[in-house]
Amino acid sequence: MIPTRLFLILTLVFTLAGCANRGGRGSGSSGSGYGAESDSVTGIPLADRDESVSFLGSNVDRRRFAPIYFAFDGAGVGGGERGKVEEVAAFLRSARNTIIIAGFTDERGTPEYNRGLGERRAQTVREALVQAGADAARIQTVSFGAEMPADAGSGEGAWAKNRRAEFGVVR
């Protein structure tokens, strides 16, 4: 039989671990909320999202727009990428489609760090689109971190391709 003190310690450890994985996000949080209750970026409850809209689904065109690339450990949209943002914003101003922005990272860093960085990248692109006149209500975001690399290799060439935000146009 487990001694009472050891039982209490194990109970506390598992309780705290469960709380850490719940995924709730406060307003303005830069933490990584990846629980079942909310989207990793916007905090929109999953029950309120249109689950037929999937970044990997057949109803999403992932090839319409070129990805936005980022510097190592960066989430800012560089000057060379601004034209891509303007192209997507112009599309959103003239069409009624919804856009999904997916943030990605290279393989370096912990899964938690990479999800947070992918989140910041997607959110930065979303903010740039809104500043360029796009309707914020038609932009969803998600972070995949290092999952789904564009280039499975290791080294700067592959890593540079994986530090990106991709656009999915919902048909």
N, C-alpha and C positions, 0 to 999 in steps of 0.2 A: 504494500500500500504506500502511496506517495505521502510523505509528511505534509502536514497542513501548510507550513511556511513555503515549501517548494511549490505546492499547488497554487497558492495565492500569487506567487511570483510568476508562474507560467500563465495563469489567468490574466494578470496585468499585462504581460508582454503580448499575448495574443489579442487582447482588447485594444491595446494601443496600436498594434499593427493593423487591425481592422479599421480603426479610425483613420489612420494615415492613408488608406486605400479607398476611402469613400468617394473622393473626387469632387467634392463641393468646391466652388470658387467664390470668393468674395469679389465685390466690385473693385476693379482696378488691380486685382491680384496678378502677379506675374508668375505665380506658381503653376504647377502642372496638374490640372484637374482631369483625371482620366477615368473616373468611376462610371458606373452604369447610369448615374442620374443625369449627366449633362454632357454636352459636346465639349471637346477638349479646348476649344478656343472661345466660342461665344457664350458658353454657359447656358445655352438654350436647352431646356429639359427635353430628353429624347422623345417623350410622349407627345411633345408639341411640334416635333419635326416631321417632315414628310419622309418617311423611311423608304419610299420608292425612289427617292433621290439618293443615289449611292455614287460615290466617286468612281467606283470600279464597275458600276452597272452599265448595261447596254444602252440605257437612255441618256448617257452622258458622253459628249464628244470631247475627248481629251486632246485632240490633235488640232483644234482650230487655232489656238494661240501658242506662241513660243513661251517656254518657261522663263521666269525671272531668276537670275543667278545671283548668289550672295558671296561675299568675302568670308574667309574662315572666321567662324564664331560671330559673324555679323548678321544683323537683321535689317539693316538699312538698305533701301532701294538705291543702287548706285546710278550715277548720271547716265551711263550707257544703257541702262535698263528702262529709263523713263519713257522712251518711245513705245515700248511694249505695253506699259501701263496705260498710256494714252490710247493706244489701239483698242484695248479691252474696254476702257471707259467709253470710247466713242460707240462701240458696239452696244454697250449697256444703255447708253442714252437713246439709241435708235431702235432697239429690239426689246421684247418683253421677256426674254429668257432669264433664268436664274443662273448665276455663276457660282461654282464651288472652287475655292482656292485651297489647295493642299500644300502644306509646308513640309519640306524634307530636309534632312541633314546628311552629312557623310557618316561613316561608321564610328568615328572617334567620339568618345564621350559615353556616359552611362545612358541607358534607355530613358531614364527620367529627364536627364539634362537635354537629350536630343529631342524628346517630345516637347519640352518647354521651348527650345530654340525653334523647332518647326512651327510651333504655335505663334511665337513672336514674328516669324517671317510671314506667315499667312496673314496675321493681323496687320502688319505694316503694309502689305500689298493692298489689303482691303481698305485701309485708311487712305492710301494714295489714290485708289479708285474713287472713293467718296469725295475726296478733295478735287478730283478731276470732273466731278459732276455726275457720277454714277449713283443710282438709287441704292442706298445701304440695305434696304429691305430685300433686295434681290441678290445679295451676296452672302453665301455661307462659307465658313472656314472649317478646316480640319487639320490636324497635325498627324503625320505618320512617322516623324522622327527619321531614323535610319532605315525603317522598313521600306521595301520596294525601291531599292537603288536603281538609278538610271544606268549606272555602270557598276557591275559587281566587282571590279578590280580594286586593288589597294594601291595607293600612291596618289600624288597630287592631281594627276590628270583625271582619274576616276572620281576623286573626292570633289573636285571642282564641278563636275557634272551632277553630282548628288546634292550639292548645296543649292537648293532651288525651291521655287513655288510654282506649281502647275495649276493651270486653269481647266476646269471642266464645265462645259456649257450643257445645261440640262435642256434636252429637246422637248 
